[in-house]
Amino acid sequence: MILSVAHLDDDERMLVLGVVLEQFLAWVRAQSGAQQLRALLVFDEL
């Protein structure tokens, strides 16, 4: 999934990214241990 927040102002961008990170962290914590990579989260400032 690719999420672009370039069209938002700084406050809206921080809100959206905060919600996304909270949901991602909740998902990560709900996963059992594994030997393989299950997800990769990348932030690109370009």
N, C-alpha and C positions, 0 to 999 in steps of 0.2 A: 504494500500500500504506500502511496506517495501522498503526502499532505502538504499543501502549499498555503502558507499564511502571509505571503508577501503583500497581499491586498489589504491586510488589516493594519490598524495603527498599533503602536507599541503596547498599550494596555490590553487590547483585544488579543494580540498575539501571545502575550504572557498568560492570559486566561486560557486560551485554547491549548497551548502547549502544556500548561499545568494540568489540565483535565486529561489530556492524552497520556502524560507521564504517570498520573495516578492510576489510570486504567491499565496501562502497561505493567506497572509495578504490581498491581493486584493480580493480574494474570500470571506474572512470573512467580509470585509467591504461592499461587495455587497449583503450580506444576510440581510433579515429583522429580526426583533426581534423574539425570540422564547423562550418557556419555557423549551424545551428539549435540551440536548446536541446534537450538529450536527457533531462535529468533535473533535478529540483529537490529538494533536501533541506531540510526545514523542521523546526526544533525549536520546540515550543510548550510553555511552562512552565505554562500555565494548567491 
